[in-house]
Amino acid sequence: MYKNILAAVDGSSHGDAVVEAVASLAKLTGATVQVIHVRPSQVIGGAIASTVVPVEEREESQRVVDAAVARLRGDGVTADGEVDEGLREELAAILIERSEALGSDLIAVGPGHYSGISGLLHPSVSRGVAKISHVSVLLVRSES
């Protein structure tokens, strides 16, 4: 069964559901959990001059990871966490790269929550992970 789970969290209710699901799975299998939050950035500007701008503050990103790790540890799960950074368009590739570096045998992610024009502009991270991952992917949906 699974021994090393990568849990991607984003501070949304979907991220909370990911933590809940991997806590249950890790308790059943004895797996360790590595929590990751990728602090997204986006490129602003045109072809001549552009700037990469973080979408959220570093402290906010760290709070998301710390809360997830604390919850997992509170449930008796061996867990650690990290904040990574990357462009929105690269989030799925970053998660795959980290899972390979960590030797993860399962990646748990929430579904994309963009709609309307945002859904067209931002690629689905969960779809991207499922498409290129060489390990199992658990898509966890929240109640809301």
BALUMMAR-573926 format. One record per residue (C-alpha): x, y, z. Coordinates in steps of 0.1 Angstrom, whole numbers, plus 5000, padded with zeros to 4 digits. Each point is the difference from the previous one (the first is absolute). Layout:
BEGIN
XYZ
...
This chain:
BEGIN
500050005000
501150365002
502950105021
500950354989
497250244992
500450354985
497050215010
499550324981
498250275019
498950354990
498150145030
496649934985
497349755012
501449764974
503450025017
498449935033
498349694985
503349884986
501550025035
497149815015
500249734974
503749955002
499849995038
497649714998
502049824974
503350065018
498649865032
498849694982
503349944981
502650155023
501050244973
501950325005
498650324985
501850284984
497850314998
500850244972
498650344991
501250164969
500050385004
498750104966
501450294979
498950154968
501650194973
498850364996
500950214970
500549974963
502649854976
502550285006
499950035037
498549765025
500249935037
499349695020
497750085029
499149775029
496249965004
500149965038
502350105028
502749755012
498650015035
496649904988
501549714980
501949885031
496850025022
498249774975
502849745003
500450045038
496349955006
499949694978
503149845017
498750085034
496649844992
501749684987
502449985030
497050055023
498549704984
503249805007
501350014964
503750054993
499950324979
502350284988
499350294977
501550254976
499250304980
501250014964
499650274974
499050004964
498050154972
496349904999
500649824967
502749795016
498349885031
499249654988
503649944988
501450135033
497849765020
501249714977
503650105004
499750025038
498249665002
502849844980
502750175021
498349885032
499349654987
496250055005
497849714990
496850215001
499250364993
496850145015
498550314985
496750195001
498150084968
500550324982
497750275013
500250264972
496950084981
499050234972
502850194984
502549905027
499449644991
501150084965
503050205010
501449765027
500749644992
498549735023
502849895024
498249685009
499449914963
503750084993
501249785028
497849714990
501150034964
503849995006
500549825034
501749675000
498449915034
496549985012
498050325004
497250055025
497550274991
498350125031
496950214998
498650205029
496350035010
499950364990
